[in-house]
Amino acid sequence: MRRLLLIAAVLAGAAWQLGWWSPHLDVPSMVTERTGCASSYPTVCISPPPPHLSCSDLSVGAFKVFGDDPHGFDPDRNGIGCD
């Protein structure tokens, strides 16, 4: 089951990157079983707080943000963190 959820998350992330993203996909519910990853960031694995992280703590940028944003990576609420 976890493998299927991971595959779904990867495919959804690829679709978003390629501009094929559909707002009707419920990615957060597909990735809730990822161990140690916050479901708010479906295309990258970022642990939930604590500790509180900032964009400068990450080696990635411009990633999808869904729902609540526990780290505050998307202050303008455009759905893209650290842009």
CYANA upper distance limits for C-alpha pairs under 8 A (distance plus 0.5 A):
  1 MET  CA      5 LEU  CA      6.83
  2 ARG  CA      6 LEU  CA      6.61
  2 ARG  CA     33 GLU  CA      7.03
  2 ARG  CA     34 ARG  CA      7.61
  3 ARG  CA      7 ILE  CA      6.66
  4 LEU  CA      8 ALA  CA      6.60
  5 LEU  CA      9 ALA  CA      6.66
  5 LEU  CA     30 MET  CA      5.99
  5 LEU  CA     31 VAL  CA      6.15
  5 LEU  CA     33 GLU  CA      7.95
  5 LEU  CA     34 ARG  CA      8.37
  6 LEU  CA     10 VAL  CA      6.67
  6 LEU  CA     31 VAL  CA      7.14
  6 LEU  CA     34 ARG  CA      7.80
  7 ILE  CA     11 LEU  CA      6.61
  8 ALA  CA     12 ALA  CA      6.54
  8 ALA  CA     27 VAL  CA      8.39
  8 ALA  CA     30 MET  CA      7.29
  8 ALA  CA     31 VAL  CA      8.36
  9 ALA  CA     13 GLY  CA      6.55
  9 ALA  CA     27 VAL  CA      7.05
  9 ALA  CA     30 MET  CA      7.20
  9 ALA  CA     31 VAL  CA      6.69
  9 ALA  CA     42 PRO  CA      6.78
  9 ALA  CA     43 THR  CA      7.11
 10 VAL  CA     14 ALA  CA      6.65
 10 VAL  CA     43 THR  CA      7.18
 11 LEU  CA     15 ALA  CA      6.59
 12 ALA  CA     16 TRP  CA      6.68
 12 ALA  CA     21 TRP  CA      7.73
 12 ALA  CA     27 VAL  CA      7.56
 12 ALA  CA     43 THR  CA      8.23
 13 GLY  CA     17 GLN  CA      6.69
 13 GLY  CA     42 PRO  CA      7.67
 13 GLY  CA     43 THR  CA      5.49
 13 GLY  CA     64 LYS  CA      8.44
 14 ALA  CA     18 LEU  CA      6.64
 15 ALA  CA     19 GLY  CA      6.64
 15 ALA  CA     20 TRP  CA      5.25
 15 ALA  CA     21 TRP  CA      5.69
 16 TRP  CA     20 TRP  CA      6.10
 16 TRP  CA     21 TRP  CA      4.84
 16 TRP  CA     22 SER  CA      8.40
 17 GLN  CA     21 TRP  CA      8.28
 26 ASP  CA     30 MET  CA      7.21
 27 VAL  CA     31 VAL  CA      6.86
 27 VAL  CA     42 PRO  CA      7.13
 28 PRO  CA     32 THR  CA      6.69
 28 PRO  CA     39 SER  CA      5.76
 28 PRO  CA     40 SER  CA      6.96
 28 PRO  CA     41 TYR  CA      8.45
 28 PRO  CA     42 PRO  CA      6.87
 28 PRO  CA     66 PHE  CA      7.44
 29 SER  CA     39 SER  CA      8.20
 31 VAL  CA     39 SER  CA      6.58
 31 VAL  CA     42 PRO  CA      7.11
 32 THR  CA     38 ALA  CA      8.24
 32 THR  CA     39 SER  CA      6.02
 34 ARG  CA     39 SER  CA      8.38
 36 GLY  CA     45 CYS  CA      8.23
 36 GLY  CA     46 ILE  CA      8.10
 36 GLY  CA     47 SER  CA      5.88
 36 GLY  CA     48 PRO  CA      7.86
 37 CYS  CA     41 TYR  CA      8.40
 37 CYS  CA     45 CYS  CA      5.44
 37 CYS  CA     46 ILE  CA      5.61
 37 CYS  CA     47 SER  CA      5.05
 37 CYS  CA     48 PRO  CA      6.97
 38 ALA  CA     42 PRO  CA      8.25
 38 ALA  CA     45 CYS  CA      7.44
 38 ALA  CA     46 ILE  CA      6.30
 38 ALA  CA     47 SER  CA      5.83
 38 ALA  CA     48 PRO  CA      5.43
 39 SER  CA     66 PHE  CA      8.21
 40 SER  CA     65 VAL  CA      6.03
 40 SER  CA     66 PHE  CA      5.20
 40 SER  CA     67 GLY  CA      6.38
 40 SER  CA     68 ASP  CA      6.88
 40 SER  CA     69 ASP  CA      6.61
 40 SER  CA     70 PRO  CA      8.27
 41 TYR  CA     45 CYS  CA      7.35
 41 TYR  CA     46 ILE  CA      7.37
 41 TYR  CA     63 PHE  CA      7.79
 41 TYR  CA     64 LYS  CA      6.49
 41 TYR  CA     65 VAL  CA      5.50
 41 TYR  CA     66 PHE  CA      6.88
 42 PRO  CA     64 LYS  CA      7.20
 42 PRO  CA     65 VAL  CA      7.69
 42 PRO  CA     66 PHE  CA      8.11
 43 THR  CA     63 PHE  CA      6.99
 43 THR  CA     64 LYS  CA      6.78
 44 VAL  CA     63 PHE  CA      7.62
 48 PRO  CA     52 HIS  CA      8.50
 48 PRO  CA     70 PRO  CA      7.48
 48 PRO  CA     71 HIS  CA      8.14
 49 PRO  CA     53 LEU  CA      7.98
 49 PRO  CA     70 PRO  CA      7.42
 49 PRO  CA     71 HIS  CA      7.47
 52 HIS  CA     71 HIS  CA      6.35
 53 LEU  CA     57 ASP  CA      6.61
 53 LEU  CA     58 LEU  CA      8.48
 53 LEU  CA     71 HIS  CA      6.36
 54 SER  CA     58 LEU  CA      7.72
 54 SER  CA     71 HIS  CA      7.31
 54 SER  CA     72 GLY  CA      8.10
 54 SER  CA     73 PHE  CA      7.25
 55 CYS  CA     61 GLY  CA      7.89
 55 CYS  CA     73 PHE  CA      7.03
 55 CYS  CA     82 CYS  CA      6.12
 61 GLY  CA     81 GLY  CA      7.36
 61 GLY  CA     82 CYS  CA      5.63
 61 GLY  CA     83 ASP  CA      6.77
 62 ALA  CA     80 ILE  CA      6.15
 62 ALA  CA     81 GLY  CA      5.83
 62 ALA  CA     82 CYS  CA      5.70
 62 ALA  CA     83 ASP  CA      5.12
 63 PHE  CA     80 ILE  CA      5.86
 63 PHE  CA     81 GLY  CA      5.71
 63 PHE  CA     82 CYS  CA      7.54
 63 PHE  CA     83 ASP  CA      8.25
 64 LYS  CA     79 GLY  CA      6.27
 64 LYS  CA     80 ILE  CA      5.25
 64 LYS  CA     81 GLY  CA      6.62
 65 VAL  CA     69 ASP  CA      7.42
 65 VAL  CA     73 PHE  CA      8.47
 65 VAL  CA     74 ASP  CA      7.52
 65 VAL  CA     79 GLY  CA      5.42
 65 VAL  CA     80 ILE  CA      5.99
 65 VAL  CA     81 GLY  CA      6.37
 66 PHE  CA     79 GLY  CA      7.04
 69 ASP  CA     73 PHE  CA      7.18
 69 ASP  CA     74 ASP  CA      7.42
 73 PHE  CA     81 GLY  CA      5.21
 73 PHE  CA     82 CYS  CA      6.00
 74 ASP  CA     78 ASN  CA      7.41
 74 ASP  CA     79 GLY  CA      7.17
 74 ASP  CA     80 ILE  CA      6.55
 74 ASP  CA     81 GLY  CA      4.99
 74 ASP  CA     82 CYS  CA      6.98
 74 ASP  CA     83 ASP  CA      8.47
